[in-house]
Amino acid sequence: MIDVKHLRHIVAIADAGSFGRAAEAIGLTQSALSRSIQAIEEAYGFRLFDRGRRGASMTPAGMAVIEEAKRFLRDMKSLDDDFRQLGMGIAGTVRVGVDPFVASAALPFVLIDILQNYSDISLEVTIDSSLELLRLVNLGEIDFGFFSSQLAAHSRDIKAQFVRKVPLSILVRAGHPLAGKLVTKEMIDDFPVVGGFVPNSMRSNFCAPDISCKNYEILKNATLRTDAVWFSSPLLCREELKNGKLGIVDCSDYIDPSYDIVFATRSRTTQSPTQRRVSELFIQALSSEISEKMV
């Protein structure tokens, strides 16, 4: 069966117009190139080239196959490039799931990095609750996820790597009736509560939000314009806290002070180089150094 090496020899001679020039171009001796072409001709029963003093010219049979040979080599080159890019982690499709906090805090930085530096990476992002993301990782419907460690820790099929601790607070707008006060749960119950999706395992220490939303930017804007009480992280509103548009309500006996974000994958699953690169971008964006600059 003809192989890629033989096709390269045929195309080299056709392009160079002689065995001698073709042999020099591809780094073979002329006799070795002649033997290669002779082997093809004997195997298939027709001549590819007429040899003469002026060089080598293609026979009608050779002309019939040369364009297909060139097309095949171009396709092989493209496939080889794809393999190399996949091996280098700069191409391929990655399916990632993130909870609303990670979507707000890290996803914009990751998207910008990929768009600017890794244009051959295709990213499919699912933003959902930790419970749903855990299910998707388990089913293999996403390659990995970044979400609360409280759920991942209870799944034997999930491998979880700690990424960072996320501080939690109760946030209100400037001038809110609760602003600057030491409050109780009963005082908070007098106001609408907004927040992300709270896992059942954490609800004992949280108010179930009256409005649950995956988009923290929407929740932030709603808090700035109403008397809503927002259960969130100060990492997502540093600018508003700095300029006094939002404030932190002191209710330390009511909520957990933080929760952990983990990088979760299926156990016994090998990541591709591209998946590793994308996961590293998320971890970098969630690192303490980057988080300080998030807003």
Secondary structure, DSSP 8 states (H G I E B T S, - for coil): ---HHHHHHHHHHHHHSSHHHHHHHHT--HHHHHHHHHHHHHHHTS-SEEEETTEEEE-HHHHHHHHHHHHHHHHHHHHHHHHHHHHHTSSEEEEEEE-HHHHHHTHHHHHHHHHHH-TTEEEEEEE--HHHHHHHHHHTSSSEEEEEHHHHTT-TTEEEEEEEEEE-EEEEETT-TTTTSB--HHHHTTS-EEES---GGGGGGS---SEE-S-HHHHHHHHHHSS-EEEE-GGG-HHHHHTTSEEEEB-TTTS-SEEEEEEEEETT----HHHHHHHHHHHHHHSHHHHTT--
